[in-house]
Amino acid sequence: MKLISATFLFLFFCIFLTTTSQNTYCIICSEYFNFPETWGGASQLLKVGCSRLKFAEEACNGIVDNAILTDSYPNMYPHIINLKNLVCKKYCPKDTVTP
């Protein structure tokens, strides 16, 4: 379970890499960005992140495909939102953080 959680966090941050000059994580602070509330939606989003890891895309997709978090994701969701809020508060300018 720890490996799956660590992998999820790694992929969480890989998804949001941008080439803009602002902090790369601030995209998650936009009011237009919503975290999926189900594992099905989250796994699709993680696969988008995997596609950005060109050299490791296949391995990354393999982890997502084999992580069956349908039952535990709802328990993880509040912690994911809390992590998002902490990252936004610490690293993003106030004008990019949603209330």
C-alpha positions in Angstrom: 0.0 0.0 0.0 2.9 2.4 0.8 4.3 1.8 -2.7 1.0 2.6 -4.3 0.6 5.7 -2.2 4.2 6.9 -3.1 3.6 6.1 -6.7 0.3 8.1 -6.7 2.1 11.1 -5.1 4.9 10.9 -7.7 2.4 10.8 -10.5 0.3 13.5 -8.9 3.2 15.9 -9.3 4.4 14.6 -12.7 1.0 15.4 -14.2 1.2 19.1 -13.6 4.7 19.9 -15.0 4.4 22.9 -17.3 6.9 25.1 -19.1 5.5 28.4 -17.8 7.6 30.7 -15.6 5.2 30.4 -12.7 5.5 27.6 -10.1 4.7 24.4 -11.9 2.3 23.1 -9.3 0.1 26.2 -9.3 -2.1 24.8 -12.1 -3.8 22.6 -9.5 -4.8 25.7 -7.7 -7.0 27.0 -10.5 -10.7 27.1 -9.8 -11.1 25.3 -13.1 -9.2 22.2 -12.0 -11.0 19.6 -10.0 -9.6 16.4 -8.7 -11.6 13.3 -9.8 -13.7 11.9 -7.0 -13.5 8.3 -8.2 -10.6 6.0 -8.9 -11.8 5.6 -12.5 -11.4 9.4 -13.1 -8.1 9.6 -11.2 -6.6 6.7 -13.1 -7.5 8.4 -16.4 -5.8 11.6 -15.2 -2.8 9.7 -14.0 -2.5 8.1 -17.4 -2.3 11.6 -18.9 0.6 12.1 -16.5 2.2 8.8 -17.5 2.1 10.0 -21.2 4.4 12.8 -20.2 7.0 10.4 -18.9 8.0 9.3 -22.4 10.9 7.1 -21.3 8.8 5.5 -18.5 5.3 5.7 -19.9 4.8 1.9 -20.2 6.0 1.2 -16.7 3.9 4.1 -15.3 0.8 2.9 -17.1 1.4 -0.6 -15.8 1.4 0.7 -12.2 -1.8 2.7 -12.8 -3.5 -0.3 -14.6 -2.6 -2.6 -11.7 -3.4 -0.3 -8.8 -7.0 -1.2 -7.9 -7.9 1.6 -5.6 -11.7 1.6 -6.3 -12.4 1.0 -2.6 -9.7 3.0 -1.0 -9.7 6.1 -3.2 -12.7 7.6 -1.5 -10.8 7.4 1.8 -7.7 9.0 0.1 -9.7 11.8 -1.6 -9.9 14.1 1.5 -6.1 13.8 2.0 -5.5 14.5 -1.7 -7.6 17.7 -1.4 -5.7 18.6 1.8 -2.4 18.1 0.1 -3.5 20.3 -2.8 -4.5 23.1 -0.4 -1.2 22.9 1.4 0.8 23.0 -1.8 -1.2 25.9 -3.1 -0.9 27.8 0.1 2.9 27.3 0.4 4.1 27.5 -3.2 1.6 29.6 -5.3 1.0 33.3 -5.2 -2.3 34.2 -3.6 -3.8 35.5 -6.8 -3.6 32.0 -8.4 -5.1 30.1 -5.4 -8.8 29.5 -5.3 -10.6 30.1 -2.0 
